[in-house]
Amino acid sequence: PERDRVGHALLFQIQGKTLPEPKPKFRFDPKNQDWTFDFAWPEYLVAAQVDAFAFVNRQHGEDWHFAEACRKINRAQWLGWRVYWFTASQVASNEAIQVLCEVLWAKKAHARRP
């Protein structure tokens, strides 16, 4: 599906940079093992998501899916995660990888400070 294609494109971009290797499909919440991030850097509490709602046809049940995504992101933030959401166009334009580079390079630099 399109979502997988965009996720693979983002992973390819990540691997082309000097970024730490992400953990794909990372389960971040021990209380809800169904919730995963598309890509996570648990050592920095940073995650990236490809926006699933861009690929969903507008039909019955969408509100429930969106509400569940809100619960997931709210729980992640409560646990201290910074989650960055990207659309397919943001991946294609390199905006997503630019954001991730800035965030992760800053986290790496901060982690090296004494």
C-alpha positions in Angstrom: 0.0 0.0 0.0 0.9 3.7 -0.4 1.6 4.1 3.3 4.2 1.3 3.2 5.8 2.9 0.1 6.1 6.3 1.9 7.4 4.7 5.0 10.1 2.9 3.0 11.0 6.2 1.3 11.5 7.9 4.6 13.6 5.0 5.9 15.8 5.3 2.8 16.2 9.0 3.5 17.1 8.3 7.1 19.7 5.7 6.2 21.3 8.2 3.7 22.1 10.6 6.5 24.4 10.3 9.5 21.5 9.6 11.8 21.2 6.8 14.4 19.4 3.7 13.0 15.7 3.9 13.9 13.7 1.1 15.4 10.8 0.4 13.0 7.4 -0.5 14.3 8.5 0.3 17.9 6.1 -0.6 20.7 6.5 2.4 23.1 3.8 1.7 25.7 3.9 -1.4 27.9 0.2 -0.8 28.7 -0.8 -1.0 25.1 1.3 -3.3 23.0 -0.8 -2.5 19.9 0.5 1.0 19.7 3.7 1.4 17.6 5.6 4.2 16.1 6.6 3.9 12.4 10.2 4.8 13.4 11.6 5.4 16.9 14.8 6.5 18.5 14.1 5.4 22.1 17.4 6.6 23.4 16.2 10.2 22.6 12.4 9.6 23.0 11.9 10.7 19.4 9.5 9.1 16.9 8.4 9.6 13.4 5.0 8.7 12.0 3.8 8.7 8.4 0.3 10.1 8.5 -2.1 7.2 8.0 -5.1 9.5 7.6 -3.8 10.8 4.3 -4.3 7.2 2.9 -7.8 6.5 4.4 -10.8 7.0 2.3 -13.4 9.2 4.0 -15.9 6.6 5.2 -17.7 5.3 8.3 -15.3 4.6 11.1 -12.8 7.3 10.3 -13.7 9.3 13.5 -12.9 6.2 15.6 -9.5 5.8 13.9 -8.7 9.4 14.4 -9.7 9.3 18.0 -7.5 6.3 18.6 -4.6 8.1 17.0 -5.2 11.0 19.3 -5.2 8.7 22.3 -1.9 7.1 21.1 -0.2 10.5 20.6 -1.4 11.9 23.9 -0.2 8.8 25.7 3.2 9.0 24.0 3.5 12.6 25.0 2.6 11.8 28.6 5.4 9.2 28.5 7.8 11.9 27.4 8.0 11.2 23.6 8.4 13.8 20.9 6.4 12.5 17.9 6.8 14.0 14.5 4.0 13.3 12.0 4.7 13.6 8.2 2.6 13.4 5.1 3.7 11.7 1.9 4.3 15.2 0.3 6.6 16.1 3.3 8.6 12.9 2.7 8.8 13.5 -1.0 9.9 17.1 -0.6 12.6 16.2 1.9 10.9 18.3 4.6 10.5 15.2 6.8 14.2 14.2 6.7 15.2 17.8 7.3 13.1 18.0 10.5 14.4 14.6 11.7 18.0 15.6 11.0 17.6 18.9 13.0 15.9 17.1 15.9 18.2 14.1 16.1 21.5 16.0 15.6 20.5 18.4 18.4 19.6 15.4 20.6 22.9 13.8 19.9 24.9 17.0 20.6 23.0 17.5 23.8 23.6 13.9 24.9 27.4 14.4 24.5 27.6 17.3 26.8 29.2 16.6 30.2 
